[in-house]
Amino acid sequence: MNQYETVFILTPVLSEEQTKEAVKRYEDFIAKNGGKMVHQEKWGMRKFAYPIQKKSSGFYHLFEYTNDGQLIAELEVLMKRDERIMRFLTVKLDKHAVIYNEKKRKKKKEAAKAKSKEKAQA
Amino acid sequence: MAQGNSDIRYLTPITVDTKKKKYCRFKKMRIKYIDYKDANFLLRFVNEQGKLLPRRITGTSTKYQKKVAQAVKRARHLALMPYVADLLK
């Protein structure tokens, strides 16, 4: 089992519901093909560093999942054919990357916790 | 009036540039993985045009320079960093 990470960019033309639906579709696809979601992250609308398809921003989303690698090819074909997806990148994570991501998540969680605590005190 | 150059004196001794030894920051800080999603960090390894800086300037070791390059390229693909730019930073 390897751990993979996929980031994809949806067109900004879609409504909020449509983006949710698109994300859901790939989530389901991964689940159906034996991938186990470890983490996912919605980056939301972000400005591009350069225009893509004459657009200056897009909706970013990240999946992190474990799989034996069979599903990747199919997933990428699916994404390539999907007009809603402007860009995608799948990366296999090595052991250092997995540790790094876990640490990052932990930090974020703690930061969020501290923030909520502050709010509660205030 | 007719003094030789040897008479020039300085109040403080001139500091001859002693070169600071460069080091690989990844080895020193024990960073094992370079995240392509962290564009702000990767900005340190490119020049103002968004081109990768050579190892001889940043001091990164070969092993990590390869990873830096890979990470920058991934970031460019996802439009987190520009392929070409001017006055970046």
Interface residues (C-beta under 8 A of the other chain):
Chain A: V7 I9 F48 A49 Y50 I52 G58 Y60 L62 R87 L89 V91 D94 H96 A97 I99 Y100 K104
Chain B: K32 Y33 D35 Y36 K37 A39 R74 R76 H77 L78 A79 L80 M81 P82 Y83 V84 A85
